[in-house]
Amino acid sequence: MNKEIQKPIVLLIDDDPLITESIGFILKKHFQVISAESRAEARALLAKLNNKPELALVDLGLPPLAHEPDEGFALIEDLLAHDSQMKILVLSGQSDEANMHHALTLGAVDFIPKPADPALLQARLNHQLMLKQAENKHQSVDDTPTIIGNSAPVSALREQITQFADTIFPVLIEGESGTGKELVATALHQQSKRSSKPYLVINCAAIAPELLESQLFGHTRGAFTGADKSHKGFFEEAADGTLFLDEIGEMAYDLQAKLLRVLESGEYHRIGETRCIKSKARIIAATNKSLQHEVSNGSFRSDLFHRLSILKIQMPPIRERENDCLLLLQHFLQFYADSIKPVKLDNKAEQSWQDYYFPGNVRELRNIVIRLCTKYPGEVITTSQLQQEFEQNLTSDNAYDTEKNMFSSQKIQQQIVSGEFNLNLKLKELEEFVIQQAMQLYNGNLSKVAKALQINRTTLYSRMQKK
């Protein structure tokens, strides 16, 4: 029984019971396999588990959209929100190149088309487990977070961490997925006078809303069905240390009011108890959403936003970090050198690396390094080999053919007469089409595309993101 518990946990999400059963049988000798049939079921299962899965196998085609990849893509983001260190492998029949690249950009580490050879599947899982063990070994040897980069935005980030580390006020960290928000939160704690005190992390997106209040504030015995004993919450466990609330934008609206009370008065009470408990914990929160926008649309409390954002750190995406992508490349090559043989980029490939915009940020960059070293151990990487790992957002040559007359005078006049013409929409379509054509013309080289369109790279990328 103990041996079974000690096996690495693989979370398998697939709505086909035959696949779930067969994969479970294939892997059961070396792994503990737990399964779910949908994104919602997977999230509920994760909320109940005491031990985090090291690995996940995700099908893209999940209900209610079994013939589309959208639920699978969303699940990848959910899993990484739950545990940013989880190794996610996509196991899917929807294995066209666009789906593969997008899944990897979101943070998946591998893509295995169905039907998968059992030996290949085992080998891929074992490889990712080895890498995860190497990461854990590095973390146990040196717990001090390292923020890699010499760019002006990263220098400013380090300065902010130094300035904010020892204050008693909350800090809000905003930024895109994969930019390293958790790394900064850890640095804020470790550079503070609280560094010897508890540092607890709770992911607001990973815990069911009905359970999150109990996790934060605790409960007394009998407070609700299933509460057979009293439970300390994270605020109590954190004591006078640091409590990091990741994905704060996902917190239920009603619970936000209770968090606000703690921030304003330092007081809270366990569920089922009227006695007030004082909290001395310092709060750090993070989100990949714009909380200002969430306030505008009514899903986040304005008063809580202003309280959390007294001190705010905006994480810079890689595309704004000058040549830090090269430093990060060398960092991860060295980081994994004991587990996988490092590669080297030739001159043209190195230029392509600098030109790529890394929509998945540092997480995507790290995973590309791992894939390159796994596929081409010790080799010199060419531009074509490198660009196979990039998500180019390119449209096929005939994708525009279906609407090749969308900007013709005849079609525009017909739309105006029929009352179907929308100028803003048409300008947006034109902008998207021009960017697509330029991306094809320059093989996804953002620097060349921006130069040709006479806009800067940051503007180009933001317009691509609006598509």
N, C-alpha and C positions, 0 to 999 in steps of 0.2 A: 504493500500500500504506500509506503513512504517513497519507494522508487517511482511510483506513478506520479506522486505529487511533485517530485523533483524534476520530472521531465519538462523541457521547454514547452510553453503553451503556444499553440497555433490557433488563432481565431479564423475560422472558415466561414465566409458569407457567400452562399449560393442558394438559389431557390429551387434547384433540382435535387430532390432527395437521393436519386441514384448516384449523382456525383458526390454529394456529401458523404454518403455511406462508403463509396469506393475509396475516396481519398482518406477518409477516416481509417479504413482498414489498411491502406498502404502505409500511412504514417504512424500508426499506433505504437509500433515497436520503439520509436525514438522520440515521439512527441505526444503531448496531451492535446488532443484536438477537441475544441468546443465549436459549436456551429450555430449559425443564425440564417434565416431565409430572406431577411430584408434589412434595409438600413435602420428602420425603427427598432426592429428586434435586436440588431447588433448593439445599438446605443443602450437599450434597456439592459442587455446582458452585461455590458461593460460596467454599467452603474452598480451592478450587484456583485461583481467579482472582487475578491480580496487581493488577488495577485494579477498584475498586469500581464497580458499576453506579450511575448517578445516579438512574435511574428503574426502577420495576418495574410490570408489568401482571399482576395476580393474579386468577385465576378462583377463586370460592369453592368450587365443587363439584369437589373433587379426590379421586383414589383414596386410600384404599379406601372413602371415603364420598362417592361422586360426586353423590349426590342430596341431600346435606346440606352446610351451609356450614362445619361445624366445622374441617375441615382448612384451609380458606382463612383462617378467623379466626386459627388457630394460626400459619399461615405469615406473616401480617402481623406478629405479635409476633416471630417468628423473624427476619424481615428487619430490623426496627427494632432488634433486639438485635445484629444484625451491624453495622448502620450506622444510628445514630439520625437521620442527616440524609437518608437515602434517601427519595425521593418515591414513595409507593406509590399506584397507581391501581387500583381494583378494576374488572375487566371481566368481568361475570357475568350469566348469565340468571336467577340467584336474586336478583332485584332488588326484592323487596318492601321496604316501608319499614323494617321491623324490622332486616332484614339490612343495609340501607344505613346506618342510624344506628349499628348496632353496629360495623360495619367502620370508620366514620369515628371513632368513639369510641376504637377501638384504635389509631388513628394513621394510617389511610389518608387521603390528601388529596383523593381524588375517587372517585366511583362512576359508572361508565358501563354502562348496561344493554346486554346483547346483544340483537340484532345491532347493532354500532356503525357509524355512518356514518364512512367513512375520513377525510373532511375534519375531522369533529368530533374523532375520536381524535387526529389529528395536532395539532389546535389545542390540545387539553387537555394533551398531552405537552409541546408547546412552551411553554405557559403555565407549567407546573410547572418546566420547565427554566430559564425566565427567573427564577422566584422563587428557585430553588436558586442560580443565579449571583449574584443580589442578596445572598443570605445569605453566600455565599463572599466577596463583595466587602466586606461589613461585617466579616467575621472577619479578613480580611487587613489592613483599615485599623486595627482595634482588637482585639488578641488578648486583652485583659483581660476575663475573664468578668464580666458584670453580673448580680447577683442582685436582681431587682425585688421590692419589697415593703416595707411599713412595719409589718406586723403583728408582734405579739409573737413568734410562732414564727420568723419570718424574722430578726428582730433577734437572737434566741437563736442561730439558725443562723450568722449572720455572726460572732457572738462565739466560737462553737465553732471556726469556721475559723481565726480569729486565734489562738486558744489552741493549736490542733493543728498549725498550718502548719509550725512549725519543729522539731517533735519528731522523734526518730529512730524512734519506734514506729509500727507499722502503724495505719492508720485503716480502720474498716469503715463503709461508708455503706449504710444500709438504707432502703428506701422503695418506694412503689408505682411502677409504670411511668409515665413522663412527668413525674416530679417534679423532674428536673434533677440526678440523681446525678453525671453526667459533668461538669456545670458546676461542682459543688462540688469534685470531684477536681482539676479544672484550677485552681480558685482556691487549693486547698491547696498545689499545686506552685508557683504563681506568687507566692504570698505567703511562700514559704520562702526560705532562703538557697541552695537548690538551683535557683532559678528560671532561672539561666543554663545549667544542666545539662540533659541529655536528659530529655524527658518522653514516655514510650512507653505506648501504650494497647493492650491485647490483650483481646479479647472471648472469654471461655471458652465461650460458647454458640455462637459463630460458626465455631469450628474443630473439625474432627472429633477425637474423643478420642485417636485413634492418632497424630494429627499435632501435638497441642497440646504434648506433652512436648518434641518436637524444636523447636517454636517458642519455648518458654520457655528451654530449656537448651542448645539447639544439638546438633549431631552431627558426628562425624568422617566422613571419606570411607570408604565401604564399610560403614558401621554397619548399614545395612539396604538392601534392594532399592531401587534408584533414588537412593541417596545417592552420586552420582558426584563430589561435592566436599564439603569441610568447610563447615559453616554455623554462624555465630554465633547464639546464642539471644537472646531479649529481655533476659534478665538481664545478659548480657555487653554488649549494645548500650546498656542503660540506664546502665551504669557506676555513678557515684555520684549519679545523678539520681533520677527517680521512675518507678516501674513501676505503672501502673494496671491492675488485674485486674478487668474488668467482668464481671458475671454469674458471680461466683465460685461460686455455688451449683450451677452446671452442671458444675463440674470433676469428672472421674472420680475415684472413691474411691481407687484405687491411686495416682493422681498427687498426691492431696492429701498423702500421706505424704512425698513428695519435696519438695513446697512447704514443708511443716512443717520439714523439715531445714534449708532455706535460711533460714527465719525464726529458727530456734533457733541455728544455728551460722554462718550466712552462707556455707555451703559447698554446692557442687553440682558435678556433672561432666557433660560432654557425653555424649550417647548414643554408646557405642562407645569410651569413653575412661575410664581410671581416675584420671587426674590431677585433683585437686580444684582448683576455681576459687573464689576468694573474691568474694562479691557485697557491694557497699556500697550497693546501691539501696534506696530507701525504698519500702515497699509500701503502696498504697492499694487497697482492694477494695470492690466494690459488688454489691448483689443486690436483686432485688425480691421475694425469698423471705424467710421468717423462718428464718434459719439455726438458731435454737434449735429450731424445729419439725423441720428437716431432721436435726438431731442426734438428736432423739427417735425419728424413724422410721428411723434407721440409714443415711441416705444422705450424711451429712456427719460428718467426724471431730470428736469433741468437743475433742480437744487442739488441732486447727487452729482451730476456732471460738474457743476461749479466747485463743489467740495472736493471731488477727486482730482480735479485738474488745476489745483493751486500751483503745483509744479508739474510741468509736462515735458516729456521727452518724445520727440518725433524721430522714429528710426529711419535712417536713409536707406533706400533700396540700392542694390548694387549698381544700377544704371547711373546713379548720381555720385558714385564713389570713385571716379577717375580710374586709376590703374590698380585699385585694390583687388580686382578679380585675379590678377597675376600673383599677388601675395597670397591670396586665399588658395589658389591652385597649388602653390608650393607648400603651403601649410598642410593641406589635406594629403598631398603626395607623401609628405614626411610622416604625417599622423598614422597613415595606414601601411607604411613601408614594411613593418614587421609581419603583416598579414598578406599583402599583395604587392607584387613587384611594380615599382613606379614606372610611369611612362614619361616621355618627353615630347613636347610639341615642336614640329618644325616651324620655320619662320612664318610661313603663310598661315598655318594653323594657329599660331600664337596671336596673329593679327585678327583672325576670325574670333578667337576667344575674347579679345578685347572689344570687338565690335558687337558681340552678342549681348542682348539686353537682360538675360536671366530673369524671366517673369516669376520664377519660383524662388528667386534670391539665393541666399547662402545655402539653403537646404537643397535646392536644385543643383547648384554648383558642386556641392559635396557629392551628390549622387552621380553626377556626370563623371567626376574624377574616379569614383569607385567602379563605374561601368567600364571606363576606358582601361583602367588597370586590370580589370577582370578579363576583358576581351582581348587586349593586346599587351600582356605583361612584358615589361622591359623594352617595348618597341618605341620607335619614333612615330608619332601620330601625324597623319596628313590632314589637310583641310576636309577632304571628302569623308574620312573616317570620323572626324570631329563633328561635322555638320549633321551626320546621321543621328547624333544625340540631341540636337537642338530642336526646339519647337519653333518652326519658322513662320507659322500662321500663313503659309502660302496657299493660294487658291489654284486649283488645277487649271490648265489652259482652257478647258471647255466649260469651266464653271460659270463664266460670264456669257457663254454663248446662248444660254437659255433666255437671257434678257439683253442680248447684244444691241437692241434698239431702244434701251431704256432712256437714252439721252437724245434720241432722234427728235427733230422738230415735229414730225408727224405724231409721235407718241405723246409728246409734251402737250401739243395742241389738243389732242383727244382728251387728255386728263383734265386740262383747264376747262374745256367746254362741258365735260361731264361732272365737274365739281369735285374730282378726285385728286386734284393737284395740291400738294403740300410743299411749299418752297423749302421749309426747314428740313423736311424729310429728304427731299431731292438733293439738297446740298450735302446732307450727311451721306447719302448713297454715292454721290460723286466723289466725296473725300475718301470713302472706303475703297472705291474702285481704283482711284489714282494711287493710293498707298499700296494696294494689292499688286498693281502693275509694276510699281517701282521696286517692290520687294522681290518680284520675279526677275526683273531686269538685273538687279544687283545681288541675286542669290541670298537674300536675307541680310545683307550687310547694312546694318542700321546707320552707320556713319555715312556711307555713300548715299543711302536713300535720303537721309536728312539733308545732306549737301545738295543733292539733285532737286529736292523739293523746296530748298531754301528756308528750312526751319531747323531748329536745334533738335538734338536727339531726345531730350526730355519732353519737348512738345510733341514730337512724333510718337513717342511711346504712349503718352497720355491719350493721344487721339486713337491709337490702336486699341487701347484698353476700353474705350467707349463703344467699340463696335458691338 
